[in-house]
Amino acid sequence: MNLIYCEDYAELSRKAASVVASQLILNPSSVLGLATGNTPIGCYAQLVEAVLNGDISFSEARTFNLDEYVGASREDEQSFGHFMDTHLFSKVDLNPENINLLDGRAKDIGQECLRYDEKLGFVQCGIDCQILGVGRNGHIGFNEPDDHFPLNTHIVDLEEGTIEAQRAYYAPGAVIPTQGITMGMRPIMGAKQVILLASGESKAAILEEALFGLVKPEIPASILRFHGNLTVIADRAALSVIIEKHPSVVL
Ligand code: GLP
């Protein structure tokens, strides 16, 4: 595991974007696994700037997003598809045909999961670079704590804390989705490179547990320790418990 210390969120965003940018420079037709949430927003903003500067291009790249809410369509403001359109897709030169999103409005969610896995299966060499955030309960994508590590794309009942974390994005009294669809561990663990981003004090305890505790499905992010090419990019606040408990690893 490669642990990259950043002083703050701005540095984390620049460093994460630099990793993705170098991936695209070395292999313009890279397959990128993309995450939503607040954490990667700064990274996406940096990538947009790099495209505008002419330093990188997404024109040959393909993308797969990790997850979506059941019931949400790309047009819904709170959907992850809309999030991606807002922060990245509408601002870079990606070919719309090369964007892969889960359809939370699919009539048959089971079929939608199979369609996504089939699409992922067509990508011969898998995902080149998978960007991940981490939930406060250790979830990656919407792989919530469980008694096993689900391998394939599947439907998930979201934990109360995960639902609560979304409340800030909804109007008061609005119904917040209680289920998600998420890529499973197979494509994530099969990615050539995994970049885990963590920012802020609210991630400090879970980051320490995931990276230094037991590998177990109750802490889904802990599985990443078995990945051969994991880079964790985190800011001082997210690293605070690790700095306290394992100072030699960071300093
Ligand atoms: C959501 C997403 C995850 C994301 C996580 C953390 O639940 N499904 O993919 O990593 O939240 O979000 P944030 O970066 O806002 O803390």
Boltz pocket constraint, residues with backbone or C-beta under 6 A from the ligand:
constraints:
  - pocket:
      binder: B
      contacts: [[A, 35], [A, 36], [A, 37], [A, 38], [A, 39], [A, 40], [A, 66], [A, 67], [A, 132], [A, 133], [A, 134], [A, 135], [A, 136], [A, 139], [A, 140], [A, 141], [A, 142], [A, 162]]
      max_distance: 6.0
